[in-house]
C-alpha cells in the first residue's frame, strides 16, 4: 500500500522535514474491510478513496469519502474498517504530528480486497 499526504495545517508549517502518516507497515496489522455479502453476490467491485486525519498518536480522528466506489455498501465497509486502523503518525523534524493521508481501498472479487 502507498500513502499520499494531504494538505493539512502542519504540511506547510516550519522548515523541518515533513513526512505524511502511513498505514502500510506490516506491524500495524490493519485488517482488510469485510466484503459485504450482497455486494459479493451481485458482483460489485470498486475503489473507495478515503481522506483520513491522523493524530500524533496514529489514531484516526476523521475519516470521510474522497471518492466513492459507486456502491454504498462498499463505501460503508471501507469507512468502518479504516476507523479501526492504526497509522504511523506524520512526522515533522522527527517528532510525531497530526497529519492527513488518502487511503485507497480496493474491492475486487478476484483478488478480494486490497489497498
C-alpha positions in Angstrom: 0.0 0.0 0.0 1.1 3.6 -0.5 0.1 6.8 1.1 -0.2 10.4 -0.1 0.0 13.4 2.2 -3.0 15.7 2.4 -2.7 19.4 2.7 -3.1 19.9 6.4 -2.1 22.8 8.5 1.1 21.0 9.5 2.0 20.2 6.0 3.5 23.6 5.2 4.4 25.0 8.6 8.0 25.4 9.5 11.2 24.4 7.7 11.6 20.9 9.3 11.2 17.9 7.1 7.7 16.6 7.0 6.6 13.0 6.3 3.0 12.1 6.0 1.1 9.4 8.0 1.5 5.8 6.9 -0.8 2.8 7.0 1.0 0.1 5.1 3.6 -1.0 7.7 3.2 -4.7 8.5 3.5 -4.1 12.2 0.2 -2.0 12.2 -1.9 -5.2 11.4 -4.7 -3.2 9.8 -7.4 -5.7 8.8 -8.9 -5.6 5.4 -12.6 -4.5 5.3 -15.2 -7.2 5.2 -16.5 -7.6 1.7 -20.3 -7.1 2.0 -22.1 -10.3 1.2 -24.7 -8.8 -1.0 -22.1 -6.8 -2.9 -20.1 -10.0 -3.4 -23.2 -11.9 -4.7 -24.1 -9.0 -7.1 -20.5 -8.9 -8.4 -19.9 -5.3 -7.2 -16.3 -4.1 -7.3 -14.7 -0.7 -7.0 -12.2 1.6 -5.3 -13.0 3.9 -2.4 -10.6 6.7 -1.6 -10.8 8.0 1.9 -9.4 11.2 3.4 -8.1 10.3 6.9 -6.9 12.7 9.5 -4.4 11.0 11.8 -3.5 12.2 15.3 0.1 12.4 16.5 -0.6 9.1 18.3 -1.5 7.4 14.9 -5.3 7.2 15.7 -7.8 8.3 13.0 -9.6 11.5 14.1 -11.6 11.9 10.9 -12.5 9.6 8.0 -14.5 10.7 5.0 -15.1 9.6 1.5 -13.0 11.5 -1.0 -14.0 9.3 -4.0 -16.9 6.8 -3.9 -16.7 3.3 -5.3 -20.1 4.0 -6.7 -21.6 1.4 -4.3 -22.8 2.5 -0.9 -22.2 -0.9 0.7 -18.5 -0.9 -0.4 -18.0 2.7 0.8 -19.5 1.9 4.2 -17.4 -1.2 4.6 -14.2 0.8 3.9 -15.2 3.6 6.3 -16.0 1.2 9.1 -12.7 -0.7 8.7 -10.4 2.4 8.4 -11.9 4.0 11.6 -10.4 1.0 13.4 -7.0 1.1 11.8 -3.8 2.4 13.4 -1.3 4.6 11.5 2.3 5.6 11.7 1.8 9.3 12.5 3.1 12.1 10.3 6.4 13.5 11.5 8.0 16.9 11.4 11.6 17.1 12.3 11.4 13.5 13.7 8.5 14.4 16.1 5.0 12.9 15.6 2.4 15.4 14.5 -1.2 15.4 13.3 -1.4 14.8 9.5 -3.6 13.6 6.7 -3.4 10.7 4.2 -5.5 9.4 1.3 -6.3 5.7 1.8 -7.4 3.8 -1.3 -9.4 0.6 -0.5 -9.9 -1.7 -3.5 -12.8 -4.2 -3.5 -12.0 -6.8 -6.2 -13.7 -10.2 -6.4 -10.8 -11.9 -8.0 -8.1 -10.5 -5.7 -10.6 -9.9 -2.8 -9.7 -6.7 -1.0 -6.6 -4.6 -1.0 -5.2 -1.1 -0.8 
